[in-house]
């Protein structure tokens, strides 16, 4: 969606005119820069002078009642988000991108683009993520121009981007910044529930399970009040996962059974893959690899998204590894690597590339490659996935010890210890209990 600043900037760049050339005898270069960045709505005489110099025909751009437009489209956006309806989100994005709209009110421009940003962040397509990053970068430059409510949603959106890119500590930082604004603004019940759910997700990823359960239950209460079954399911899944994290497997089983029933009652079959995945995970943690594999196969049968399929393939590899079934480990590692190659998602699925190659090395299906271990550990460390840093650093140390490379092994064991500290948010040895 474009405001007048976007239109002017686009046409200026298209015509290969510099800001200095366009602004000459009309306004200062800095004033033009603010117009193009959306920080300034131009005075009418400046606006018309710039448009005339660029020979822009504004008839090509739709004129709307801004307030009415925002009011009419908000329920559509809200329902698509609350129902996590990927088809509807995609339709809305395509619709908005097909329109050429000029906002005369900068507040309306900010508000709509924050809503648009949320849609971009929820769609499972690399191109839309690029659009999201562009919008995030634009908002970063104009953060100080946003009002408190707009800042709240900017921070919340930024936290969602960090969750999507597995930067969980950064996500928590943005959510805490948003939280400081809650007392200054009015949030609807749904907006509060949404915020609590984000908090529960980040706390879970940072292994702060009690916080995760607390906020997921708060969100569940509000979503139940609003009768949003998909969001209720999301909260139950988050609570179930947190109980798994705490080792309360029987509680988790009951929660996922309840979750399945809600999905069946509301025809939310798209969640079955996640539910089967987590039921399989519980069986895996209880030592029943064959029971886990049976649920993972059910999960694979209903999943369609390649990245979600990779989660289950990785889980299959882990269980066959426990069973020391080398042939099956090799088969599923190859299936995973071929899926990544066929869908050209090497960048998005980088962690699975490491997983599959490391399991092949573990079962001597490929040569030991210390450089790949080091690269994988750096990758997981940079994405704050300390659980995998801990796991693979221990494995690297063990394999190097078997090769009698004790000095290198010690270095990896030290990395494993540091990762354990990070997982438990421990800064010093004295704080170990």
N, C-alpha and C positions, 0 to 999 in steps of 0.2 A: 504494500500500500504506500502511496506517495503523497507527501504534502508539497506545497509550492517550492520549498527548499530543495526537495528531491528532484522535482521537475526541472528546476533551473540548473542544478548540478549535472543531471543526466544530459541535458541538451548542451550545456557548456562543454562537457567532456567529449560528447559526440562530435561537436563542431571544432574540437581541438583549440579551444580558446582558454587562456589562462585566467585565473581570478583577477589578476591585476588588469588585464585587457578588458574584461567584462565590466569591472567596477569603475573604470575610468570615467570621470565627470558625472557619475551617478551616485556612488557611495564609497566609503573606504573599503579596502580589501578585507580588513578584519570584520567589518559589518557584513559583507557578502559571505564570508566564511561562516559566521554565526547563522545566517539565513540558510545556507546549504546544509549545515549540521543539525538544523532543527531547533537551535537555541534561541532563535529570534524570528518573530513574524514580521515581515517587512512592511514599512509604511506603504500606503497605496501608490504614491507617486514613484517610490523606488521600485516597487513590484512591477508596475506597468512599464517603467523604463527598461528594466532588465528583460522583461518578456518581449518588448518590442525589439531590443537589440538582438535577441536570440531568435526572433521571429517565431515564437511559440504560439500555436493555435490551441487555446484552452478549451475550445469546443470539443476537442478529442478527449477531454477529461470530464468525468461525470460530476455534476454539481448535486450535492445532497444536503438534506437537513441533518446536520451532524448528530445532534442530540437524539433525534428519532432513530437514526441509523444505529447508533450505539445501543439504544434501548431495545430495538427490535432484534439485534443480532446476539445480544448477551445471553438470552435463554438458550439459543442454539449452541453457542460455544460452551456454556455451562453444562448442558446435558451431554454433549459429546465428550467433555472432559470427565464428568462424573460417571458415565457409563463406559469410559475407556473404549469408545466405539471408533476403531481405527478407520473404518469405511467412512463414517460421518466426518471425522476429523480431516481425512483426505479431501472429501468433497468441499468442506468449508475452506480449506487452504486453496484449493484450485479455484474456487469461486472468488475469494478475495484477491488472489494474484491476477485474476483475469480482469479486474477492475482498475481503472485509472481514477483515483479519487484525490481531491485536493481538500485538505483540512485548513480552515482559516483560524481555528482555535488550537493553539499548541497543546493545551491540556487534553483535548479530545484526541489529538494525534498521539500523544504519549499513551493514553489509556488504551486506545485500540491496539497499538503495536505491542503493548504488554500482553494483551489477550492473544494476539497473533503469535507472539513468542512462545507462550505456553503450548499452543497447538503444535508449533514446530518441534518443541522438545518432547512431545508425546508420540510423534509418528516414527515408526521404525524404518526410516529411509535415510541413507547417508546424505543425499542432496538436501533434505529438509534440515538435517543437523548443521550443514554448512550455512543455511539461511538463518538458523538459530544463532550460530556463532557471530554472524554479521550483525544481527540485531543486538546481541549482548554487547558487542564492541561499541556499537553506536550509543547504547544506553550508558555505557561506562563513561563516555566523553561528556554526557549531559546529565550525569547523576545529580549534581547540585541543583539542576533546574527542576527536578521532580518534586512534587509535593509528598507529604509523609505516606499517604496511601499508595501512591505510585512507587515510592521507594520500597515499601513493604513487598509489593508484588515483584519488583525488580530483584530484590534480594531472594525472594522465594524462588523465582525462576532461575536465578543463578545457582541456587542450591540444587535444583533439579538437574541443571546441566552438570554440576559436579558429581551428582549421584550417577548420572548416565555415563560419565567418564571415570567413575570409581575414585574420585577425589573426596573421600568421605569427611576428612577433617576440615577441608575447605568448605564442604557443604554445611557442616555444623556451624562454622564461623558465620556464614551468610544467614542461616536460620536464626542464630542468636542476634544478629544485627536486625533482622526483621522483627524478632520478638520484642526488642526495645521500643518498637513503634506501636505495638498493639494498644497500649493505653492511650495513644493519641488519636486513634482512628476507629471507625465503626466497621466491624467485620460481620458478615452474615454467618449464620450457623454453619452453612456449607464451607465457607472460607476458613472458619476456625477449625473445622474437622479436617480440611485439606492440610492445613498447617501442622496439626497434631500428627497426621499420618506421615508427613515428611520427616518430622522429628523422630518418630518411631523407627522409620526406615534407616535413618542415619545412625541412631543410637544402636540399632541392631548390627549394622555393618561395623561399628566401632566396638562391638562386644560389650556394650553397656546394656545388658539384657533387661534389667529391672526398669530402666528408663524407657526402653523400647516397648515393654509390655504396658507400662503406665500410660504412655501417650497413644498407643494403638487402642487400648480400651476406651480412652477418652474419645478418640475419633470414631470408634465403633458405636458408642452411645449416640453420638450426634448423627452419624450416617443412618443409624436405625430409625431415629426420630424423623429423618427426612425421607426414609424409605428408598434409599439408593442401594439395591442389592449387590451391585458390582463392587461398590466401595466397602460394603459390609464384608464381602468375601475377601477383599484385599486386606482388611484389618484382621480377619480370622487367620489368614495365611501368615501375616506378620507375627501375630501372637503365637501361632503354632511353631513357627521357626525359632522364635525366642525361647520357647519352652524346650525345644530341641537343643538349643545352645546351652541351656541350663542343665541338660541331662534329664529332663522330665518327659520321657518318651511316651508314657501312658497318657499324660495330659494332652500331649501333642496329637496322639492318635485320635482321641475324642474330638479335639478341635477340628482336625481335617475331615473326620467323618461328618461333623456338623456342617462344615464348609461344603462338602459334597452334596448334602441334602439341600442346602440353600440354592446351589447351582441347579440341581435337578428341578426344584420347585419353580425357579425363575428362568429356566431354559438358558442357562449361562454355560453352555457346553465348552466354550473356549477356555474355561479354567480347568478343565479336567486334566490337561497335560501337566499343569503345575501341581495339582493335587496328587496325581499319581507319582510325580517326581518326588514329592516330599514324603509320601508314604513309603516309597522305595528307600529314601534316605534314612528314615527311622529304622526300617528293617536292617539296613546296612550297619547302622550304629549299634544295633543290638546283636550283631554278629551273624545275621542270617543273610548271607550274600545271595543265595539262590532266591529267597523271597524278595530281596531287593531287586534282583534282575527281572523277576516277573512283573513287578510294578513299573520298572523302567521301560520294559517292552510295551506296556500299555500306554505309557507316556509318549513314546516314540510314535505309536500308531495314530495319535490325534494331533501331534504338533506339526506345524507348517513352517514357522519361521526358522531359517537356518541357524541363527545364533542360539535359539532356544533348543533346537535339536542337538547342537553341540554340547550343551549342558548335560543332556541325557547320555550322549555317547561317551563323554568324559566319565560320567558316573558308572557306565557299563565297564569301561576300561579298569576303573578302580576296583570293582568287585571281582572281575576276572583275574586281576592282579593278585588279590587276596587269595583266590582259589588256585593261584599259580598255574592258570590255564594260559600258557604262552601263546598257543595258536589263536585263542579268542582275543587276547590282548592285541596281537598283531592285526587281526581282522578288523577290530573296532578302531584301532589307531589309524589304519589305512582309510576306513570309511570316513572318519573325521577329517583327515587331511585332504581327501578327495572332495569332500563337501565344501571345504574352505576354498579349494582351488576352483571347483566348478562354478561357485557363486561369486568368485573374485572378491572375497571378503578378508583377505590376508591381514589388512590393517585392523579391521574391527574385531577379528578373531585371533589376534596375536597371542593372547594368553593360551589358547587351545593348541596353537602350533607348538608352544613350549611344552605343554602338558603331554601331548602325544609323543613328541620326540624323546622326552625324558623317560616315559614309561617304556618306550622301545629300548632305550639304553639299559634301564633297570633289568629288563628280561633278556638282555644280550641279543636283541634283534637288530641292533646297530652298534657301531663302535662308540666307546666312551669319549665324550667331547666336553672337556672341562670349560672351554670357552662358551659353549651353549649354556651350561649351568650358570656361569657367571652372568651372561647376558640375561637369562631368565630371571635370576635373583634381582638384578638391577631393575628389570622391568616391573616386577611385582613390588619392589621397594618403592619405586617412583609412583606407582598407583596405590600406595599405602595398603597393599594386600599382604599384610605381615604374616598371615596364616600360611600362605604359599612360600613366602621367604623362609619362614621357620622350617617348613616341611622339606623344601628342596635343599636348603643349606645343610640340614641333617643328613639327607640322602647323599649329597655331594661329599660331605665329610666322611661318611661311611664307605663310599666307593673308593675314595682316595686313600683311606686307611688300608683297605684291602690291597691296594696297589703299592703300599708302603711309602706313600707320599705324605708323611705325617705332618710336615710343616704346613702344607697347603690344607690338609684336613683340619688342622687346628684353626686356621683362618676361617673356614666355613662354619665350624662349630661356634666360633665367636659371633659370626653373623646370625646364626640361629638364636643365640642367647639375646642379642640385641633386638631381634624380631620379637622374641617372647616378651621382652620389656615393653616394646612398643604396643603389642597387643593388650597388655595389662595396664598400659599407661603409667608404667613405672619409670622414674627418672634415675633412681639410685639403687645400688645393691641393698642398702639398709632398709629399703621399703618392701623388700621381699618378705612374705610371711609364710 
